[in-house]
Amino acid sequence: MTNVGSFNSGHGAEAIGFRRLKAVHWNLEAPRLYEESLRRNEAELARGGALVATTGSHTGRSPKDKFVVRDAETEDQVWWENNGAITPAQFETLYQDFLTHAEERELFAQDLYGGADPGHRVNARVFTELAWHSLFIRNLLIRPEREALADFVPELTIIDLPSFEAQPHRHGCRSKTVIALDFSRRLVLIGGSAYAGEMKKSVFTYLNYRLPEVGVMPMHCSANVALDEAGASALFFGLSGTGKTTLSNDSSRMLLGDDEHGWSSDGIFNFEGGCYAKTIRLSRNAEPEIYATTERFGTVMENVVIDPVTRVPDFDDASRTENTRCAYPLDFIANASTTGRAGHPKTIVMLTCDAFGVMPPIARLTGAEAMYHFLSGYTAKVAGTERGLTAPEATFSTCFGAPFMPRHPSVYGNLLRDLIAQHAVDCWLVNTGWTGGGVGTGRRMPIRVTRRLLAAALDGSLSKVEFRRDPYFGFQVPVAVPGVEAQVLSPVETWTNTAAFAETATRLVAMFQENFKRFAEHVDAEVRAAEPSAQAIAA
């Protein structure tokens, strides 16, 4: 076997059982990974210098193909209602089959950090079959200094072999695709999918399992920091499509990260060293910072269609998928943090895309209300985004990231509530969805309104205005905000049919109530009282 690059031979490929590998390329940087990707016909070069790869039939994550080993350590720790289980024996069979499949192949290895806080980071060693996957994960995680690689000892190992096909009867999985996590052995196996996002989310899942044990809150959120002397930070929780990346990428503030963070006794810290931004309908005018990364050497673009002659990307072309992406190092963004760390947040924003058009553009939350909406994780799918979907459909993804939560949501909810109380954090619920009616009759909440309200929330001025109690959801809503039409702040006034508004709002409240039944026994009376109330509506 040939070893290429920098690595610690005492903890190399042989240490985890690889046999008869043709070569291992260790910690290659972008130029070499470009050469290998292009030589192997894994990817193409776009005008401007980005590397463009396609992921075949898997253009997104496969949450139903994700499994956790159920053993003595995890039996009472993992939320099995939300996580598929396989036995230790099934995982061992899968592992040995992975090792056999890798024989006589060349692999790429990257030694990286998950977590900008040295006290809470994980040393992750990632073996990939594809060179562009190695560049992707190098972009997304944190790269150690070259001199630190000689002493690098992995805590977590990921093996990603897209050409491997799992056997459900043999491996205890569901299909030919498998993402298997053994928390006890600190090992992740990814097979049958070329979607690179599985790697980064596996690191996130591992940290979501490990960090609560030491009192650190792992979060699916973006974060930014004020540029003044106080340097107050803010968190933006949200599911895909709610504006988490767009709203945190603000030229007037420093970007900490766009997707995953931890909150410890010392403050907040980014888990990653890069960004994984959606590019569908990406505009140079609307999102200039992100657009600029697509024209840089080192960026990896997934499933973006490029002109075969000019190699210019067509970001409006969704023929491969709506989920086109670009992955780039955080330092490609001019106003990005160089440390990935900041103090305790002053503000928390929970983003929802309400396709029913009945939620206000912003609402102030108490600590109990924040925990309620965090556990609910509400947004809505829009008709046309999925086959057979003809009307808005409520979606509740607890903690704004259920697929990545190995522990019960109450673990994360209680951690968040305690931190909010301890640090007197202002909490807001922001609707980036529809106003004046639902999809088809209303309009999307104007981005200028959202940005104006967020600016007021972040500078503290919004807390000083007059508020009213929303009759359906119970939280406090501003009555008037300078620069924002008063009508927009009162959703019912934006509808021409008030009876239809009442019927729609009541229906959404009932959805919240039905969804929260599974959490009711895990929270206290104050959080239960934060639920939207049918009695309040009747009154």
Disulfide bonds with the S-S distance in Angstrom:
none
